[in-house]
Amino acid sequence: MELLGMTTIFLLVCIACLLLFASWRSISQKEKQPPGPIMLPTVGNILQLNPWNLPESLKKLSEKYGSVFTIYLGPQKVVVLYGYDVVKEALIDQADDFSGRGNLPLLKKLFQGTGIVTSNGETWKQLRRFALTTLRDFGMGKKSIEERIQEEANFLVERIRNTHERPFNPGSFVVHAVSNIICSIIFGDRFDYEDKKFLTLIDLLEENNTLQNSVQTQEKGNSHSDFTVETLTRTTLDLFLAGTGTTSTTLRYGLLILQKYPEIVEKIQKEIDGVIGRDRSPCMADRSQMPYTDAVAHEIQRFIDFLPFNVPHTVIKDTKFRDYFIPKDTIIFPMLSSVLHDSKEFPNPEKFDPGHFLNANGTFKKSDYFMPFSAGKRICAGEGLARMELFIFLTAILQNFTLKSVVDHKDIDISPLVSTLVNMPRPYEVSFLPR
């Protein structure tokens, strides 16, 4: 009898242990989080990362920990998505789960979380819908916007012509021209390049200062409204910043790259002469007949990798992603660099090569890996406008001028300047020789 009792107790203990193990295993699997390097108190993994080349540091970590891994920037936990497959799965296949905006301290300081770039939830949905609708009403994506870009391109060409072949840094010229497009949309008119108000606005842009601090609103008493003067002013500023900085930097960087490859410029100009000629302005209808120029414009965007880390996302709820559990509000870095520089899709990705976007017969080749504007629900609202500006401005410049570098083209350094979040071109001067 005593033996029977002992056996029963032993079996009950075994069953309890099995149930406890099964329960622990279930919880463990549910909360299995992405691996990563061991973090240090306070500083996290900062000492294990190269601040002068963070994309390369994260590439090495992906080789060790896989395409989904965790790092700590100080005490801030970040899940990194490395490679086309995981970026696509997150931003497109699980778009809702990853639709939050991650407010890192730098972004929070710059954008204050009230505009379209950094807001979240229903506020973001309302502001994005409002911005897209308003921009369309103002002509974005329509012939009227194209005509504004053509007009501004003509102003830019004449301004360049007035330099009389003297070498200069074209940065301010490009910023002013690109900025005038978004100004004409959100402010209703372009500015003269010497307008003091316009130059002040550009200075504020370059200093990343805010344009509003003490605005009152008829919506102030309505705590549930997303359309306060503060949020709308901030959204206007967001559109101005994004609509100026990204395209002007891309164009400025593109002009540097093209100085290094005069043979590419010659091919573009041959295509321009055959399709457009010298007597009319380039238009978007020309692009389909200019595959080489289109390929160069795409390759510029791919090569410079303007936002290597993307603008940070967050998961808006506890999320199961692949085999991992990612807690709500975790910051996500969907690495655009890992997509734009994928060696399987783009052979020799560190080399500037328009052939990355050309078929064997010379026609334009589309690529799902082309994500300079991100992807999914947080894709850049001005993508269409930016593509239009880049094609028309670049084509208009090369229709009228040949680029002459102040140094031997073989000595031009097209590697980016070190920056925290964006890749910037190195300072340079160039002469524009009339054709």
URPEVEN-V920000 format. One record per residue. PSI is psi in whole degrees, 0 to 359 (999 if undefined). Layout:
psi = [PSI & PSI]
This chain:
psi = [316 & 322 & 320 & 320 & 319 & 320 & 318 & 315 & 318 & 316 & 320 & 321 & 317 & 316 & 317 & 319 & 320 & 317 & 319 & 318 & 317 & 320 & 316 & 319 & 321 & 315 & 319 & 316 & 321 & 323 & 23 & 115 & 158 & 141 & 174 & 175 & 154 & 131 & 153 & 149 & 140 & 307 & 347 & 234 & 13 & 322 & 345 & 0 & 147 & 107 & 340 & 348 & 68 & 320 & 321 & 322 & 316 & 328 & 316 & 321 & 324 & 327 & 332 & 320 & 354 & 187 & 349 & 113 & 168 & 137 & 163 & 120 & 94 & 226 & 355 & 119 & 134 & 131 & 124 & 132 & 118 & 114 & 153 & 314 & 312 & 326 & 316 & 315 & 319 & 306 & 337 & 305 & 325 & 48 & 318 & 315 & 326 & 23 & 358 & 158 & 126 & 118 & 80 & 155 & 319 & 314 & 321 & 322 & 320 & 316 & 347 & 10 & 12 & 348 & 192 & 333 & 314 & 358 & 166 & 171 & 215 & 327 & 312 & 316 & 316 & 317 & 321 & 315 & 317 & 315 & 314 & 317 & 315 & 317 & 320 & 319 & 327 & 359 & 0 & 130 & 0 & 172 & 326 & 322 & 319 & 319 & 325 & 319 & 318 & 316 & 315 & 325 & 322 & 319 & 317 & 316 & 316 & 324 & 319 & 319 & 328 & 355 & 349 & 45 & 8 & 140 & 139 & 164 & 117 & 6 & 309 & 323 & 315 & 316 & 315 & 317 & 312 & 319 & 326 & 333 & 309 & 329 & 319 & 335 & 308 & 340 & 349 & 353 & 159 & 169 & 150 & 144 & 338 & 4 & 127 & 321 & 319 & 316 & 325 & 319 & 318 & 319 & 318 & 321 & 311 & 335 & 359 & 34 & 163 & 156 & 1 & 141 & 318 & 61 & 130 & 160 & 141 & 347 & 4 & 325 & 349 & 96 & 347 & 356 & 137 & 348 & 58 & 162 & 326 & 311 & 324 & 323 & 317 & 322 & 319 & 316 & 319 & 315 & 321 & 314 & 308 & 323 & 347 & 306 & 310 & 308 & 319 & 321 & 318 & 316 & 317 & 318 & 320 & 320 & 328 & 314 & 317 & 335 & 329 & 337 & 73 & 333 & 330 & 319 & 318 & 319 & 320 & 313 & 326 & 320 & 320 & 313 & 325 & 330 & 316 & 320 & 198 & 358 & 357 & 163 & 148 & 149 & 166 & 335 & 338 & 335 & 321 & 339 & 3 & 66 & 326 & 315 & 319 & 319 & 319 & 316 & 318 & 319 & 326 & 312 & 320 & 313 & 315 & 336 & 58 & 316 & 82 & 324 & 359 & 173 & 129 & 142 & 173 & 160 & 136 & 357 & 168 & 126 & 134 & 120 & 116 & 235 & 12 & 156 & 124 & 114 & 151 & 141 & 6 & 134 & 138 & 131 & 97 & 102 & 102 & 328 & 321 & 338 & 312 & 338 & 28 & 122 & 339 & 320 & 323 & 91 & 138 & 61 & 338 & 356 & 137 & 116 & 105 & 339 & 344 & 338 & 27 & 138 & 170 & 330 & 8 & 359 & 160 & 138 & 118 & 156 & 131 & 343 & 354 & 96 & 46 & 341 & 16 & 200 & 166 & 208 & 339 & 17 & 147 & 127 & 337 & 22 & 311 & 318 & 316 & 318 & 320 & 315 & 313 & 315 & 312 & 315 & 312 & 315 & 319 & 320 & 312 & 342 & 328 & 339 & 153 & 142 & 132 & 112 & 155 & 351 & 167 & 134 & 334 & 340 & 0 & 129 & 113 & 11 & 150 & 157 & 148 & 131 & 158 & 310 & 336 & 157 & 125 & 148 & 154 & 151 & 144 & 165 & 151 & 148 & 141 & 110 & 122 & 142 & 999]
